[in-house]
Amino acid sequence: MLASLAMLFVAVLLLLFLLQGQRGEKFPPGPRVIPIFGNVLQLNLKSPIKDLERLTKKYGKVYSIFFGSRPLVVVNGLEAFKETLVSKAFDFCGKPQDIMFNYAFQVQAHAPGVVLADYSPIWKEQRRFSLMTLRNFGLGKQSMEQRILAEISHVTKVLEENAGGTMDPHLLFHNAASCIICQVLFGKHFEYEDEFLKFSVELFHVTSKILNGPWGILFIIFFLFFWSWCLFMIGILCCFYCDKVIFFFNCKNVIFTFYVQIYDAVIHESQRVANTVPLSVFHETSKDTELMGYFIPKGTMIIPNLGTALNEDGQWKFPHEFNPENFLNDKGEFFKPDAFLPFSAGPRMCLGEGLARMELFLIMTTLLRKFDFIWPEEDGKPDFTPVYGVTLTPKPYRMKIQLRATQ
């Protein structure tokens, strides 16, 4: 009797999962759904990017996959991003409220935050307040530049102490990123040995390891800073551009020459190739809508695969190689193609884009003018295979540091 009831229960459960996993007539196509598991077993959850690229080639720019019985729509390419993130932004600007991060950070009605909060009047007010506060804290002004330059002096000191040897730069740049944020939030500088700072950085590392597991990886969110990867790419591939940049730092200004446009192109190209946040932050439809001719019901989770725009054929002069000319027009002037979307686009784009760009430019121009970063010959060829977690990051590596002879 009990065995019969158990078999009936399993049969009903399987039937429910089969019915829930069916795609509607106008729903985006995708791979066959496995009962209970959906398409999870068909993806390499430790590094899903290649699997998503494979599905894009087979099913097109917009397709669907299932995590269990939960449908997700994966969006690829600039045209689809413009419709999703810009022209129909408010149809797609919701955020799923039933994923791990929402529970971990208690992003509920009493603490909605900004990044993970669902689209609502509360979210709009929070975002408006956040932008205003960042401006009041000096974003885009000389006061913010002073804070960044002050932190650069600490980074420079550490690098000078290691000149002539090799070091792993990850912790150094995590500390620098954290210190700038702490200066904005708390109005004070934390020494790199400060217990609070060490705890915060270690907490981020632990969180990254958890998310890099086969289940936590499903709930990827963005992280603002990507210096280590960009330093790695620039130091190896394009340090010679720095010799053409003539500038002067003081507490009030930065004087640029024409060649700064070339250097800006180098930095942007490093961001494009690094592709540090390929899947952005997951979105959710706030109402029934359409995308590229497909019907997307309310409550469907959306994955903007932003990395597909960063190397999309037809959008770049050299989509599959590192070449700063991707950001230079025929006159040699800097320009930013529409497909450059590392911070996403529309009303849910990254709040800290301005701060990140300022940090990236000031830190990179300072360090590459003062130091040579060299790949140690004894380590063999560099492995560019990324580690997939909160962001795409390089595998652990060490770099050789030398003071520039032109100092």
N, C-alpha and C positions, 0 to 999 in steps of 0.2 A: 504493500500500500504506500509506504513512504517512498519507495523507489519510484513508483509510478508518479507520485506527486512531484518528486524532484525532477524527473524527466519532463513532465508537463511544464514545470516552472522554467527549466532551461529552454524548452522549445518556444515558450511565449517570449522569453527574454531575447532569444535570437531573432524571433520574428519582429520584435519591436526595434531592435538594432538595424535589421535589414530595411525596415520601412523608413526609419529615421535617416539612413544613409543614402536614400535614393535622391538623385538629382532631378529637379523639375525640368520641364521641357526647355525653358529659356534660361536655366541656371548654367553658369560656366562649366565647360567639360572638365574632365580630369581622369585620373587613373581609377581602376576598379576598386571599390571599397570592400575591405575585409570586415566581416561582422565583428562587433565589439571594439576592434583595434582601429578601424578606419584605414588610413594610409600610413600610420606611424611606423609599421614594420617595413614599409617600402622606402623609408628615408634613413639616411645616416645622420642621426640626431647630434652626433659629435661634430659634424661638418656638413650641414644640409645644403650649402650654397650650390655645390655641383649638381646635386639631385634636383634642385629647383631650376637650374639652368637646363638640365635635361628635359624636364617637364615643359619648360617654356618652348623649347624647340618642337616638342610633340603636339602641344595643345594650344600654343599661341600666347599672346601677351596677357590674356586674362584667363585663368583656369582655377579650378577648385580642388582642394584636398580635404580630407576629414581626419580630425583627431578624435578618435572614438566615434561618437555620433555627432560631433560638433563640426559643422562646415566652416571652412576658411577659404576665402578668395584671395589668390596671390595676384598682385598687379605688377606688371613689368613694362618698362619702356616709357619714354617721355610723353608720348601722346596719351597713354592711359593715365599717367601721373597728373597731367594737366587737367583731365576730366575729374579725377578722384580728389586731388588736393586743392584745386583752384576753382574751376568752373562749377563744380558740384560739391564744393568743400563742406558745406553745412549738412549735406546728406551723409557724408563719410567722416565727420569730425567727432563722432562718439568714441569712447574708449571702453573696452570690455571690462566689466567689473567682477568677473568670476575667475580671474587668473591669480597665480601665486603671489605676485607682487602686491596686489591690492590687499590681500590678507596680511602679508608680511609687514607692510607699512601702514596698515589700517586706513587705507584710502576709502573711507566710507562717508556717510552723510555729514558726520561731525568733523572730518578732517579730509576734505576732498583734494586739497593740494592743487596742482596745475597740470603736471605732466600726465598723470594717470587718471585724472578726474574725468568723468563723463561730461559730455556737452550739456551745459545748463546755465541759467543766469548766474549761479554761484561761480561756475568756472570762468565765465566772461569777466566777472568782477575781480576774481583772483588774478587772472592774466593781466587785466588792465592795471591792477595795483602792482603786480610784479614788474611790469615794464616801467611804470612810473618810478618805482623804488630803485631799479637799476640805473635809471637816468640820474636820480638824486644822489646815488652813490658814486657817480662820476663816469658811467659808461659812455665812451666816445669822447671824453674830455681829458684834459691834461692831468687832472688829479688821478685818474685811473692809470694813465701812462706812468706816472710817478711810482705808483704802487708796484706795477709790473717791473719797471726798471730797478726798483729796490730789490725785488726778489731775484732778478737776473744777477745782481751782484753776489748774492749768496750762492747761486748755481755756479757762477764763474769761479768763485773761491774754491769750491769743492773740486771743480775740474782742474784748476791750477795745481791743487795738491796732488792730483793723480796724473799730472802731465808726465809723459815718458813711460807710463805703464798702461795697463788695461783695466777696465771696470765694466760692470753691468749697470747701465744707466736707468733701468726701470724705476728703482726706488727713489732715485734722485728727482726724477721728473714727476713722479707721483707726489712727492713731498712739496715740490714747487707749486704744482697745481693746487694742492690742498691749502698751502699757505696763502695763495692769492685769494681764494674763496674765503678763508678765515679772516683775512684783512678786511674784505668787504662786509662780512657778516658781523664780526666781533670788534673790528677796529684795532686789531693788534697783530703783530707778527709772532708766529710760533717758531721757535728753534726746531731744527730737524730732529733733535733728541727729545723734544717735549713728549711727555707720556700721552697726552690727549691726541696729538698729531699722529704719533706712532700707532695708537689704537685705531684711529679713524682710517689710516691707510691700510692697516692689517685687516680691518673689517671689510674694506673694499676687496682686498685680495681673497679673503675667505668667501665672500659673496660670489665673486667671480668663479671660484672653484665649484661652488654649489651649482651655479647656473650652467656651468660647463658639463654637468652630468647629463645623462641621457634623457632625463625628464625635465630638469630645471631649464635646459636649453630651449624648451618650447616657449618660454616666457621672456624672451629677450627684450630689454629696453635699452635706451641710449645712455651714453656717458659722454660728458662734454669734452674731455681732454684726450688728445691722441698724440701727444708730443713724441713719445718714444718711437712710435712707428714712423712718424714724419722725419724725425731726426735720423733714423736708420736709413730711410730712402734717400734723403737729401745728401747725407754724409757720404754715401757710396756713389751715387749717380751724378750729382750736380754741384759739388762743392766749388767747382771752378767758376761758377757764376758769381760767387760772392766777391771775387776780385774786381768785378766790374761795378760793384755797388759802392759809391762814395757817399758817406753820410756822417753826421755828427750828432751825438747825443748830449743833451744836458737836461736839467730838471724841467725845462719848459717846452722844448720842441725837438722835432726830428727833421733835419734838412735832407731832402731827397734829390737825386739827379735822375736823368732820363732812364738810367739802367735799373732803377728800382722797379720799373715796369717789368723788366725781364726777371728780376728776382721774385716779384709777385707771381709771375707766371710759373716759376719753379715751385713755389710753395703750393699754389693751387694744383699743379700737376701732381705733386706728391700726395695731396689729399685725394685726388681722383684715383690714382693708382692704389693707394693704401686702402681705400674703401672701408673705413674703419667701422661704420655702422650700416651695413648693407640692408638690413631689414627694418630699419627705423623703429618706431614704436607702433605696436599693432593698433589699428583703428577698428571702429565698429559703426555700422550703418545706423543712423538715428531714425530712419523711416524707410519704407519701400522705395526703391529707386532703380535706375538703370545705369549700366556701365558698359560702354563699347557694344551696345546692342543686347546685352544680357540683363536679365532681371535679377536684382539683388534684394532679397527681403530684409526687413528691419531686423536688427540684432545679429547680422552676419559679421563675423570677424574678418577684417581686411589686413593683409600683409603687404605693405608697399616695399617691394624688392628694389630699393633705390639704387643698388649696385648695378642693375641692368641699364640704367641711364648713363652711368659713368663710363661705360665701355660700349655703348650702342653704336653700331655701324650707321653711318650717315649723319651722326651728330658730332663727330670728332674727326680731325685730320688724321690722327694716328690713334685709333681707339684701343689698340692692343699692345701698345708700347709706351715707355716713358719718354715723353717729348714735350718740353715746355711750349713748343709752337702751337700746341692745342689751345693755348690761351693768348696767342698773339695774332693780330690781324695782318693783312698784307703790308701794312706800313710799320710793322714791328711794335705796335701799340697793344697794351694789355686790354683784353676784353673777356667777358665771362659768358660762355655759351649757356643757353637755357637748360641744357642737360646736366649742368653742374648743380647737383642737389644733395650735397652731403649733410645739410641741415634740414632736409625736407622742404616743404613749401606750404603756402596757405596759412590759415589761422592757427594750425597746430604745429607750425615750424618751431625749431629750437629757440627758446628765449635767449640763450646765451651766445648766439652766433656772433654778435658784435664783440663781446668779450673774448671769445675764442680766437677770432681773427686777429684782434689786437695782440693778444698773447703770442700767438703763433708767429706773427711777423717780427715783433720786437725780440723775442727770444732767439729765433733762428738767425736773424741778421746779426745779432750780437755775438752769438756763439760761433757762427761760421766765419766771422771776420777775425776772431781771436784764436780759434783752434782749428786744427785738422783732425778729423775723425776718420780713422783708418781701420779697415777690416784686418784682423790679425791673420797673417799667412798660415800660421800653425793650426788655425781652426778650419782650414779647407774652404770650399766654396760656401757662401751664405745660403741658407735654406729659407726661401721666401714663402714656404707653406704657412699660412696663418693659423693661429690658435683661436678657435671659435668659442666665445663666451659672451660677456656683457658687450664687448666689442670684438672686432677682429684685431688681434695683436700679434706681433712677431714672436717666434719661439725665443726662449731665453738665449741671449747672446752677450758677448763682451766686445768692447771696442777699444782700440788703442787711441790715446789722446796725445797730441803734440801741439805745442804753442806755435802759432804761425810765425814764419820767419820775417813777415812784413810788419810785425808789431813795431 
